[in-house]
Amino acid sequence: MLTIDTNVLMYKSGGDHRLKAPCTQILALIAEGQLEATTTPEAIQEFAHIFARRRGRRAAVERATEYAALLAPLRLSEPEHLEAGLQLWADNEQLGAFDAVLAAVALDTQSATIVSADRAFASVPGITHVFPDAAGVASLTEV
């Protein structure tokens, strides 16, 4: 099970960027049922907050709702994820607090793989980090 970080949703939904096409491809593979993925309500909320700055709240709600449906069922963060995430954050200067909690949620799955443009995930023990570029897409589709 993949855990999708907010930035994958942002690159897919944003303007021209070198990661737009691979992020679009990853989400298309999920929509087609070729990849199994989820995220957290917090990641969807973060997406909506950032997206609304440029596109307005109504557009953000529409897109966030689409992503929530695509990645359902969403993984809820529990108090133990917050505790574990804060410890990861304390131990890893590269990792942001939000990402540390997302990593803790991902670590609580059968396959702790996070797709993110944030390379700090690669330094988290137990996490398989997939960078969302062409090579990352290829690694996700290898059988």
Number of C-alpha atoms within 10 A of each C-alpha: 15 23 27 25 23 23 20 24 24 18 20 19 15 15 9 10 9 12 20 19 15 21 27 17 17 27 21 14 17 17 16 10 10 13 15 14 23 22 26 23 18 17 21 24 17 18 23 25 16 15 21 16 10 11 12 13 15 11 14 21 18 11 19 22 15 13 18 18 13 17 23 15 13 18 18 13 18 11 9 13 20 18 14 17 25 19 15 21 20 14 12 16 10 15 22 18 18 15 21 27 25 27 27 25 23 27 22 14 13 9 14 18 22 27 26 24 19 20 14 16 26 17 13 20 10 15 17 18 22 23 22 29 20 16 12 17 18 13 13 17 12 6 5
